[in-house]
């Protein structure tokens, strides 16, 4: 398995983990420290708007058996567009959403490493 294929698969796993983190914090809003669940709901809507789940599934599917650079880079670009918007929202609402900064940094690092050697 090509190392880029592994990175694409790990990115898909990280996207799934990010979606789960947001979903769990939103669903357990009464059991956690969250004061304003609407901010978490907004992140959840952004995740849906930028089709993170679909992008993660596609990344995993197309890189299962062979490296498909062009399509992978297109998907990574879509993810990065969503990350830009979500990151901006998290920065504006840092007091409520600070816990997402680590995940966003991880996702951004995976995206960068996939595009680093792009020709």
C-alpha positions as CSV (number, residue, x, y, z in Angstrom):
1,X,0.0,0.0,0.0
2,X,1.4,3.4,-1.1
3,X,2.1,5.8,1.8
4,X,-0.2,8.4,0.3
5,X,-3.0,5.8,0.2
6,X,-2.4,5.3,3.9
7,X,-2.5,9.0,4.6
8,X,-5.8,9.3,2.7
9,X,-7.3,6.5,4.7
10,X,-6.0,8.0,8.0
11,X,-7.5,11.4,6.9
12,X,-10.9,9.6,6.3
13,X,-10.6,8.1,9.8
14,X,-9.8,11.5,11.3
15,X,-12.8,13.1,9.6
16,X,-15.0,10.4,11.0
17,X,-13.6,11.0,14.4
18,X,-14.2,14.7,14.1
19,X,-17.8,14.1,13.1
20,X,-18.3,11.8,16.0
21,X,-16.8,14.3,18.5
22,X,-19.1,17.1,17.3
23,X,-22.1,14.7,17.3
24,X,-21.4,13.4,20.8
25,X,-20.9,16.8,22.3
26,X,-24.0,18.1,20.7
27,X,-26.1,15.1,21.7
28,X,-24.8,15.1,25.3
29,X,-25.2,18.9,25.7
30,X,-27.0,18.4,29.1
31,X,-24.3,16.1,30.5
32,X,-21.2,18.2,29.6
33,X,-19.8,21.7,30.2
34,X,-21.5,23.1,27.1
35,X,-23.3,26.4,27.8
36,X,-24.5,27.1,24.3
37,X,-25.3,24.0,22.3
38,X,-26.3,26.2,19.3
39,X,-22.6,26.7,18.6
40,X,-22.0,23.0,18.4
41,X,-25.1,22.6,16.3
42,X,-23.7,25.2,13.9
43,X,-20.5,23.2,13.5
44,X,-22.6,20.1,12.9
45,X,-24.5,21.9,10.1
46,X,-21.2,23.1,8.6
47,X,-20.0,19.5,8.6
48,X,-23.2,18.4,6.8
49,X,-23.0,21.4,4.4
50,X,-19.4,20.5,3.3
51,X,-20.3,16.8,3.1
52,X,-17.5,15.6,5.4
53,X,-19.0,12.2,5.8
54,X,-19.3,11.7,2.0
55,X,-15.8,12.9,1.5
56,X,-14.4,10.6,4.1
57,X,-16.2,7.6,2.6
58,X,-15.0,8.5,-0.9
59,X,-11.4,8.9,0.3
60,X,-11.5,5.5,1.9
61,X,-13.2,3.9,-1.2
62,X,-11.0,5.3,-3.9
63,X,-7.7,4.6,-2.1
64,X,-8.6,1.1,-1.0
65,X,-6.7,-0.7,-3.8
66,X,-4.8,2.0,-5.7
67,X,-3.7,5.6,-5.4
68,X,-6.0,8.0,-7.3
69,X,-4.1,11.3,-7.0
70,X,-6.4,13.6,-8.9
71,X,-9.7,12.5,-7.3
72,X,-8.0,12.4,-3.8
73,X,-6.7,16.0,-4.2
74,X,-10.2,17.1,-5.3
75,X,-11.7,15.6,-2.2
76,X,-8.9,17.0,0.0
77,X,-9.6,20.5,-1.5
78,X,-13.3,20.1,-0.6
79,X,-12.4,19.1,3.0
80,X,-10.0,22.1,3.3
81,X,-12.7,24.5,2.2
82,X,-14.9,23.2,5.0
83,X,-12.1,23.3,7.5
84,X,-11.4,26.9,6.6
85,X,-15.0,27.9,7.4
86,X,-15.2,25.7,10.5
87,X,-11.9,27.0,11.8
88,X,-13.0,30.6,11.3
89,X,-16.2,29.8,13.3
90,X,-14.2,28.1,16.1
91,X,-11.8,31.0,16.4
92,X,-14.8,33.4,16.7
93,X,-16.4,31.2,19.4
94,X,-13.2,29.9,21.0
95,X,-14.5,29.9,24.5
96,X,-17.2,27.3,23.6
97,X,-15.4,25.4,20.9
98,X,-11.8,25.3,22.0
99,X,-11.8,21.5,22.2
100,X,-12.1,21.3,18.4
101,X,-8.8,23.1,17.7
102,X,-6.7,20.0,18.2
103,X,-8.8,18.0,15.8
104,X,-8.8,20.8,13.2
105,X,-5.1,21.0,13.4
106,X,-4.8,17.3,12.9
107,X,-7.1,17.3,9.9
108,X,-5.2,20.3,8.4
109,X,-1.9,18.4,8.8
110,X,-3.2,15.4,7.0
111,X,-4.6,17.5,4.1
112,X,-1.3,19.3,3.8
113,X,0.8,16.1,3.8
114,X,-1.4,14.8,1.0
115,X,-0.9,17.9,-1.1
116,X,2.7,18.5,-0.3
117,X,4.2,16.5,-3.2
118,X,1.4,17.5,-5.6
119,X,2.7,18.2,-9.1
